[in-house]
């Protein structure tokens, strides 16, 4: 008796479920050379996790790559590290404050540089503070049409706003060209008794648009969520009028799935080309910043080229990660 061989997918699949890291606020993922490099806020140092399967980052060993000085402007509250590969070198952008003045008036974004091919090896060189106009946090970078840009959340008045500036080099923005492109205007951006836009991340659209996905409200607000700015193809990203804000969150807590505090995202691709949203969230609606775990889930694209992040899945949801060709 002959049995027909049915075609199978070119990719094997491995099941996993969230969280990626049980203690994982402000997660970030960079990928290069077949490896994923993960990091998140630890508060007193910066560590990287290296893995070939992002779904297994929880079993990777963290490698501490930098510890802050005992005094000075970047000696305390080491938050929201982001790893980027620019111009042939690795750069770590991180938020820090002065141990002697650990407050918003003394909080800035700083940069480390590493010429090693592997960011978990080699020497990290302190390049100092990014020369932003305002104090702030959550620095990120992206390249568009061959030009590098810097994004961050700036403290302006009683609120935090989103700013963008062109980069002269990976640690220096061009003076006089920094622009505020978004302010808190919706009720869902003013939760927890604060007016906050933070954690801005760039995402290229499928039809030439530019997207900036950001976190809205205070981190202790249970309804902490993701908002999105859109710039049309060909628009100047340095002009505030180029950006249109979505009227509602594009990713928000789910009572049914027991997921709260969804925010501070990043993006990754699995080997089969699937896009993944990386973010942190809480299991309890407790009005606290603590208890944030790092999670990820796949997302799709709408016909107009914009992302559809769906709803946050529960910790019991089984997800599939491609493992080999």
PAZASE-840133 format. One record per residue (C-alpha): residue number from 1; y, z, x. Coordinates in nm, 3 decimals. Each point is the difference from the previous one (the first is absolute). Example, Ala and Ser with C-alpha at 12.3 -4.5 7.8 and 13.67 -1.06 7.14 Angstrom:
! residues 2
[node 1,[-0.450,0.780,1.230]] [node 2,[0.344,-0.066,0.137]] 
END
This chain:
! residues 325
[node 1,[0.000,0.000,0.000]] [node 2,[0.338,-0.101,0.141]] [node 3,[0.296,0.236,-0.039]] [node 4,[0.348,-0.154,0.007]] [node 5,[0.240,0.159,0.247]] [node 6,[0.323,0.092,-0.172]] [node 7,[0.325,-0.034,0.198]] [node 8,[0.149,0.328,0.115]] [node 9,[0.349,0.094,0.106]] [node 10,[0.094,-0.061,0.363]] [node 11,[0.104,0.365,0.014]] [node 12,[-0.222,0.301,-0.033]] [node 13,[0.156,0.286,-0.196]] [node 14,[0.007,0.371,0.070]] [node 15,[0.083,0.258,-0.266]] [node 16,[0.252,0.275,0.060]] [node 17,[0.231,0.220,-0.200]] [node 18,[0.335,0.161,0.067]] [node 19,[0.145,0.193,0.171]] [node 20,[0.022,-0.165,0.341]] [node 21,[0.138,0.326,0.137]] [node 22,[0.000,0.322,-0.201]] [node 23,[0.321,0.110,0.171]] [node 24,[0.190,-0.326,0.031]] [node 25,[0.367,-0.002,-0.103]] [node 26,[0.202,-0.311,0.083]] [node 27,[-0.295,-0.220,0.107]] [node 28,[0.054,-0.312,0.206]] [node 29,[-0.235,-0.271,0.125]] [node 30,[0.051,-0.265,0.270]] [node 31,[-0.266,-0.253,0.085]] [node 32,[-0.054,-0.217,0.306]] [node 33,[-0.292,-0.142,0.196]] [node 34,[-0.259,0.096,-0.259]] [node 35,[0.106,0.365,-0.012]] [node 36,[0.190,0.211,-0.250]] [node 37,[0.235,0.264,0.138]] [node 38,[0.074,0.272,-0.253]] [node 39,[0.253,0.283,0.014]] [node 40,[0.164,0.250,-0.235]] [node 41,[0.240,0.292,0.011]] [node 42,[-0.131,0.296,0.200]] [node 43,[0.333,0.176,0.047]] [node 44,[-0.038,0.111,0.362]] [node 45,[-0.135,-0.311,0.175]] [node 46,[-0.103,-0.364,-0.048]] [node 47,[-0.366,-0.101,-0.001]] [node 48,[-0.175,-0.333,-0.050]] [node 49,[-0.342,-0.066,-0.151]] [node 50,[-0.171,-0.321,0.120]] [node 51,[-0.273,-0.167,-0.203]] [node 52,[-0.150,-0.342,-0.077]] [node 53,[-0.055,0.102,-0.363]] [node 54,[0.303,0.147,-0.170]] [node 55,[-0.227,0.147,-0.266]] [node 56,[-0.153,0.220,0.274]] [node 57,[0.321,0.124,0.158]] [node 58,[-0.083,0.353,-0.116]] [node 59,[-0.290,0.015,0.245]] [node 60,[0.204,-0.132,0.296]] [node 61,[0.129,0.244,0.259]] [node 62,[0.380,0.049,0.005]] [node 63,[0.163,-0.061,0.337]] [node 64,[0.327,0.184,0.059]] [node 65,[0.233,-0.251,0.164]] [node 66,[0.326,0.199,0.003]] [node 67,[0.123,0.354,-0.036]] [node 68,[0.370,0.081,-0.042]] [node 69,[0.215,0.175,0.260]] [node 70,[0.057,0.372,-0.044]] [node 71,[0.371,-0.050,-0.065]] [node 72,[0.237,-0.278,-0.088]] [node 73,[0.072,-0.244,-0.284]] [node 74,[-0.366,-0.105,-0.046]] [node 75,[-0.168,0.337,0.052]] [node 76,[-0.106,0.088,-0.358]] [node 77,[-0.117,-0.132,-0.338]] [node 78,[-0.179,-0.308,0.132]] [node 79,[-0.047,-0.206,-0.316]] [node 80,[-0.108,-0.344,-0.122]] [node 81,[-0.113,-0.173,0.321]] [node 82,[-0.039,-0.378,-0.017]] [node 83,[-0.171,-0.216,0.263]] [node 84,[0.122,-0.357,0.052]] [node 85,[-0.077,-0.275,0.252]] [node 86,[0.318,-0.181,0.104]] [node 87,[0.073,-0.237,0.287]] [node 88,[-0.323,0.075,0.179]] [node 89,[0.023,0.380,-0.015]] [node 90,[-0.085,0.282,-0.239]] [node 91,[0.273,0.209,-0.159]] [node 92,[-0.027,0.327,-0.190]] [node 93,[0.287,0.078,-0.236]] [node 94,[0.016,0.359,-0.120]] [node 95,[0.235,0.242,-0.170]] [node 96,[0.104,0.320,0.178]] [node 97,[0.259,0.277,-0.005]] [node 98,[0.140,0.250,0.248]] [node 99,[-0.202,0.324,0.013]] [node 100,[0.330,0.187,0.023]] [node 101,[0.133,-0.179,-0.310]] [node 102,[-0.300,-0.111,-0.213]] [node 103,[0.198,-0.148,-0.288]] [node 104,[0.105,-0.333,-0.148]] [node 105,[0.322,-0.002,0.201]] [node 106,[-0.202,-0.016,0.322]] [node 107,[-0.282,-0.234,-0.106]] [node 108,[-0.037,-0.348,0.148]] [node 109,[-0.254,-0.272,0.078]] [node 110,[-0.123,-0.022,0.360]] [node 111,[-0.212,-0.255,0.190]] [node 112,[-0.281,0.009,0.257]] [node 113,[-0.117,-0.305,0.201]] [node 114,[-0.341,-0.081,0.150]] [node 115,[-0.083,-0.312,0.204]] [node 116,[-0.379,0.056,-0.022]] [node 117,[-0.208,-0.243,-0.203]] [node 118,[-0.160,0.301,-0.169]] [node 119,[0.254,0.245,-0.148]] [node 120,[-0.246,0.289,0.035]] [node 121,[0.019,-0.049,0.378]] [node 122,[0.277,-0.046,0.254]] [node 123,[0.331,0.183,0.015]] [node 124,[0.244,0.047,-0.283]] [node 125,[0.361,-0.017,0.117]] [node 126,[0.274,0.170,-0.201]] [node 127,[0.264,-0.263,-0.086]] [node 128,[0.218,0.252,-0.181]] [node 129,[0.166,-0.007,-0.339]] [node 130,[0.059,-0.313,-0.203]] [node 131,[0.380,-0.035,-0.014]] [node 132,[0.031,0.010,-0.379]] [node 133,[0.331,0.058,-0.172]] [node 134,[-0.136,0.291,-0.202]] [node 135,[-0.248,0.282,0.042]] [node 136,[-0.326,-0.080,-0.172]] [node 137,[-0.375,-0.046,0.016]] [node 138,[-0.297,-0.234,-0.054]] [node 139,[0.085,-0.285,0.236]] [node 140,[-0.191,-0.328,-0.019]] [node 141,[0.038,-0.350,0.144]] [node 142,[-0.090,-0.354,-0.102]] [node 143,[0.059,-0.356,0.114]] [node 144,[0.134,-0.271,-0.229]] [node 145,[0.067,-0.358,0.107]] [node 146,[-0.044,0.108,0.360]] [node 147,[0.255,0.282,-0.023]] [node 148,[-0.085,0.372,0.022]] [node 149,[0.146,0.248,-0.250]] [node 150,[0.006,0.377,-0.029]] [node 151,[-0.037,0.189,-0.330]] [node 152,[0.053,0.369,-0.064]] [node 153,[0.096,0.261,-0.257]] [node 154,[0.353,0.122,0.071]] [node 155,[0.162,0.323,-0.113]] [node 156,[0.318,-0.104,-0.177]] [node 157,[0.177,0.269,-0.200]] [node 158,[-0.238,0.207,-0.216]] [node 159,[-0.261,-0.274,0.000]] [node 160,[-0.205,-0.226,0.224]] [node 161,[0.042,-0.377,-0.013]] [node 162,[-0.176,-0.296,0.159]] [node 163,[0.163,-0.172,0.297]] [node 164,[-0.081,-0.311,0.198]] [node 165,[0.134,-0.131,0.331]] [node 166,[-0.090,-0.275,0.249]] [node 167,[-0.159,0.116,0.324]] [node 168,[0.146,-0.081,0.339]] [node 169,[-0.321,0.132,0.156]] [node 170,[-0.279,0.221,-0.143]] [node 171,[0.206,0.318,0.044]] [node 172,[0.356,-0.125,-0.056]] [node 173,[0.160,-0.141,-0.313]] [node 174,[0.296,-0.235,0.014]] [node 175,[0.313,0.205,-0.054]] [node 176,[0.214,-0.076,-0.303]] [node 177,[-0.274,-0.183,-0.190]] [node 178,[-0.179,0.288,-0.169]] [node 179,[0.003,-0.033,-0.380]] [node 180,[-0.093,0.224,-0.294]] [node 181,[-0.220,-0.210,-0.228]] [node 182,[-0.115,0.251,-0.263]] [node 183,[0.108,0.333,-0.150]] [node 184,[-0.174,0.230,-0.251]] [node 185,[0.098,-0.129,-0.345]] [node 186,[-0.303,0.058,-0.226]] [node 187,[-0.121,0.332,-0.140]] [node 188,[-0.336,-0.044,0.178]] [node 189,[0.190,-0.008,0.332]] [node 190,[0.156,0.340,-0.066]] [node 191,[-0.301,0.229,-0.048]] [node 192,[-0.038,0.342,0.154]] [node 193,[0.370,0.074,-0.018]] [node 194,[0.085,-0.264,0.263]] [node 195,[0.113,-0.360,0.007]] [node 196,[-0.227,-0.159,0.258]] [node 197,[-0.110,-0.344,0.118]] [node 198,[-0.220,0.024,0.310]] [node 199,[-0.295,-0.150,0.186]] [node 200,[0.114,-0.366,-0.022]] [node 201,[-0.269,-0.252,0.097]] [node 202,[0.027,-0.376,0.029]] [node 203,[-0.244,-0.234,-0.174]] [node 204,[0.011,-0.380,0.015]] [node 205,[-0.042,-0.170,-0.338]] [node 206,[-0.236,-0.286,-0.071]] [node 207,[0.282,-0.236,-0.094]] [node 208,[0.256,0.072,0.270]] [node 209,[0.150,0.314,-0.150]] [node 210,[0.068,0.320,0.190]] [node 211,[-0.109,0.332,-0.148]] [node 212,[0.087,0.353,0.104]] [node 213,[-0.228,0.259,-0.154]] [node 214,[0.147,0.351,0.016]] [node 215,[-0.070,0.355,-0.115]] [node 216,[0.217,0.154,-0.271]] [node 217,[0.092,0.364,-0.081]] [node 218,[-0.071,0.314,0.201]] [node 219,[-0.344,0.034,0.161]] [node 220,[-0.066,0.319,-0.200]] [node 221,[0.057,-0.181,-0.328]] [node 222,[-0.338,-0.069,-0.164]] [node 223,[0.133,-0.335,-0.125]] [node 224,[0.086,-0.119,0.353]] [node 225,[-0.062,-0.374,-0.018]] [node 226,[0.059,-0.342,0.152]] [node 227,[0.292,-0.225,-0.086]] [node 228,[0.064,-0.353,0.124]] [node 229,[0.291,-0.219,0.107]] [node 230,[-0.027,-0.379,-0.010]] [node 231,[0.200,-0.260,0.192]] [node 232,[-0.041,-0.365,-0.092]] [node 233,[-0.120,-0.260,0.250]] [node 234,[0.282,-0.088,0.239]] [node 235,[0.216,0.302,-0.090]] [node 236,[0.178,0.194,0.274]] [node 237,[-0.180,0.338,0.026]] [node 238,[0.316,0.161,0.142]] [node 239,[0.194,-0.050,-0.325]] [node 240,[-0.042,0.262,-0.272]] [node 241,[0.042,-0.264,-0.271]] [node 242,[-0.310,-0.180,0.131]] [node 243,[-0.220,0.282,-0.128]] [node 244,[-0.109,0.062,-0.359]] [node 245,[-0.156,0.334,-0.089]] [node 246,[-0.300,0.019,-0.233]] [node 247,[0.101,0.197,-0.314]] [node 248,[-0.325,0.199,-0.001]] [node 249,[-0.230,0.138,0.271]] [node 250,[-0.249,-0.253,0.137]] [node 251,[-0.256,0.275,0.078]] [node 252,[0.005,0.341,-0.162]] [node 253,[-0.217,0.306,-0.073]] [node 254,[-0.295,-0.018,-0.238]] [node 255,[-0.075,0.300,-0.222]] [node 256,[-0.333,-0.154,-0.103]] [node 257,[-0.113,-0.036,0.363]] [node 258,[0.149,0.333,0.109]] [node 259,[0.227,-0.159,0.260]] [node 260,[0.354,0.127,0.057]] [node 261,[0.272,-0.041,0.259]] [node 262,[-0.083,-0.362,0.082]] [node 263,[0.221,-0.119,0.283]] [node 264,[0.085,-0.076,0.361]] [node 265,[-0.207,-0.314,0.025]] [node 266,[-0.106,-0.255,0.256]] [node 267,[-0.208,-0.318,-0.012]] [node 268,[-0.316,-0.129,0.166]] [node 269,[-0.240,-0.292,-0.020]] [node 270,[-0.376,0.025,0.009]] [node 271,[-0.195,-0.258,0.207]] [node 272,[-0.058,-0.217,-0.308]] [node 273,[0.376,-0.033,-0.059]] [node 274,[0.024,0.248,-0.288]] [node 275,[0.331,0.188,-0.017]] [node 276,[-0.007,0.380,-0.018]] [node 277,[0.263,0.253,-0.097]] [node 278,[-0.009,0.312,0.217]] [node 279,[0.178,0.305,-0.144]] [node 280,[-0.011,0.375,-0.045]] [node 281,[-0.056,0.194,-0.322]] [node 282,[-0.091,0.345,-0.133]] [node 283,[-0.284,0.130,-0.216]] [node 284,[0.219,0.265,-0.167]] [node 285,[0.323,-0.023,-0.196]] [node 286,[0.139,0.308,0.173]] [node 287,[0.357,-0.091,0.094]] [node 288,[-0.076,0.021,0.373]] [node 289,[0.007,-0.234,0.299]] [node 290,[-0.323,0.154,0.132]] [node 291,[-0.346,-0.132,-0.080]] [node 292,[0.076,-0.367,0.061]] [node 293,[-0.303,-0.205,0.104]] [node 294,[-0.002,-0.353,0.141]] [node 295,[-0.157,-0.261,-0.225]] [node 296,[-0.031,-0.375,-0.036]] [node 297,[-0.095,-0.254,-0.263]] [node 298,[0.006,-0.381,-0.027]] [node 299,[0.283,-0.178,-0.176]] [node 300,[0.055,-0.349,-0.137]] [node 301,[0.283,-0.250,-0.039]] [node 302,[0.164,-0.131,-0.313]] [node 303,[0.061,-0.374,-0.058]] [node 304,[0.368,0.045,0.095]] [node 305,[-0.100,0.124,0.348]] [node 306,[0.073,0.370,-0.059]] [node 307,[-0.253,0.279,0.065]] [node 308,[-0.193,0.174,-0.276]] [node 309,[-0.100,0.344,0.128]] [node 310,[-0.173,0.106,-0.323]] [node 311,[-0.052,0.372,-0.062]] [node 312,[-0.119,0.260,0.252]] [node 313,[-0.376,0.037,-0.013]] [node 314,[-0.171,0.337,-0.029]] [node 315,[-0.174,0.168,0.291]] [node 316,[-0.329,-0.073,-0.177]] [node 317,[0.056,-0.376,0.000]] [node 318,[-0.234,-0.193,0.230]] [node 319,[0.178,-0.271,0.198]] [node 320,[-0.146,-0.279,0.214]] [node 321,[0.095,-0.077,0.359]] [node 322,[-0.123,-0.321,0.172]] [node 323,[-0.203,0.076,0.311]] [node 324,[-0.120,-0.321,0.166]] [node 325,[-0.007,-0.378,-0.021]] 
END
